Amino acid sequence: MRRLIYISTARTAVSKQELDEILRVSRRNNQAVGVTGLLIVGGRRFLQALEGPSESVMTTYDRIKADDRHFAAVILSDREIAERSFSEWAMGYQPAGTPRAAGTVASDVAALIAPIIDPIVHAYFEEFAKKHAA
Ligand SMILES: Cc1cc2nc3c(=O)[nH]c(=O)nc-3n(C[C@H](O)[C@H](O)[C@H](O)COP(=O)(O)O)c2cc1C
């Protein structure tokens, strides 16, 4: 099993409709090939984790990377894992950069990532949340 985490930048601001469509297609495709993960969107930044069988993760990432809606994809982490951190989600979603009454984005994301045991994955998401919390 493998987990790949990358960051990228949207070419233009992503509308709620576009995002819904990305998530709909992602969940359908990912479920079919055993990929789970999390997508965090903050302004024009995407942070996404993809995990599952190595072949499925690579095929999925190669397809995502070629998507014109974003660019400058940079892999932050890509390694073998013993177990999934996002087993609940064919593709979970966390909006960042729009603080809610309940708390700051950082605290929203902190709550979401709380169950993640892997300290490296945790740190990546925490850093990302902090950067977009201002
Ligand atoms: C930020 C971002 C994340 C995406 N994540 C996924 C994903 O996890 N799984 C997926 O299948 N497609 C994802 N996509 C969409 C793919 O780039 C591509 O449009 C889609 O997989 C094509 O699927 P289709 O051939 O079934 O229409 C993502 C696109 C963007 C811009």
The ligand as a Tripos MOL2 file, in Angstrom:
@<TRIPOS>MOLECULE
LIG
   31    33     1     0     0
SMALL
NO_CHARGES

@<TRIPOS>ATOM
      1 C1         -7.3550   19.0290   -7.4370 C.3       1 LIG1
      2 C2         -7.9170   17.8640   -8.1900 C.ar      1 LIG1
      3 C3         -8.0520   16.6360   -7.5540 C.ar      1 LIG1
      4 C4         -8.5590   15.5370   -8.2290 C.ar      1 LIG1
      5 N1         -8.6590   14.3380   -7.5810 N.ar      1 LIG1
      6 C5         -9.0910   13.2590   -8.2460 C.ar      1 LIG1
      7 C6         -9.1450   11.9900   -7.6160 C.ar      1 LIG1
      8 O1         -8.8250   11.8170   -6.4350 O.2       1 LIG1
      9 N2         -9.5820   10.9440   -8.3540 N.ar      1 LIG1
     10 C7         -9.9630   11.0680   -9.6530 C.ar      1 LIG1
     11 O2        -10.3340   10.0650  -10.2600 O.2       1 LIG1
     12 N3         -9.9330   12.2590  -10.2730 N.ar      1 LIG1
     13 C8         -9.5070   13.3540   -9.6060 C.ar      1 LIG1
     14 N4         -9.4850   14.5620  -10.2440 N.ar      1 LIG1
     15 C9        -10.0480   14.6620  -11.6060 C.3       1 LIG1
     16 C10        -9.0840   14.1490  -12.6470 C.3       1 LIG1
     17 O3         -8.1140   15.1210  -12.9290 O.3       1 LIG1
     18 C11        -9.8530   13.8010  -13.9410 C.3       1 LIG1
     19 O4        -10.5660   14.9110  -14.3920 O.3       1 LIG1
     20 C12       -10.8200   12.6580  -13.7180 C.3       1 LIG1
     21 O5        -10.2330   11.6250  -12.9900 O.3       1 LIG1
     22 C13       -11.3220   12.1150  -15.0680 C.3       1 LIG1
     23 O6        -12.2260   11.0830  -14.8000 O.3       1 LIG1
     24 P1        -13.2190   10.5290  -15.9290 P.3       1 LIG1
     25 O7        -12.3260   10.1150  -17.0650 O.co2     1 LIG1
     26 O8        -13.8980    9.3870  -15.2550 O.co2     1 LIG1
     27 O9        -14.1490   11.6570  -16.2710 O.co2     1 LIG1
     28 C14        -8.9610   15.6770   -9.5820 C.ar      1 LIG1
     29 C15        -8.8310   16.9150  -10.2170 C.ar      1 LIG1
     30 C16        -8.3230   18.0070   -9.5440 C.ar      1 LIG1
     31 C17        -8.1950   19.3180  -10.2390 C.3       1 LIG1
@<TRIPOS>BOND
     1     1     2 1
     2     2     3 ar
     3     2    30 ar
     4     3     4 ar
     5     4     5 ar
     6     4    28 ar
     7     5     6 ar
     8     6     7 ar
     9     6    13 1
    10     7     8 2
    11     7     9 ar
    12     9    10 ar
    13    10    11 2
    14    10    12 ar
    15    12    13 ar
    16    13    14 ar
    17    14    15 1
    18    14    28 ar
    19    15    16 1
    20    16    17 1
    21    16    18 1
    22    18    19 1
    23    18    20 1
    24    20    21 1
    25    20    22 1
    26    22    23 1
    27    23    24 1
    28    24    25 2
    29    24    26 1
    30    24    27 1
    31    28    29 ar
    32    29    30 ar
    33    30    31 1
@<TRIPOS>SUBSTRUCTURE
     1 LIG1         1 GROUP 0 **** ****
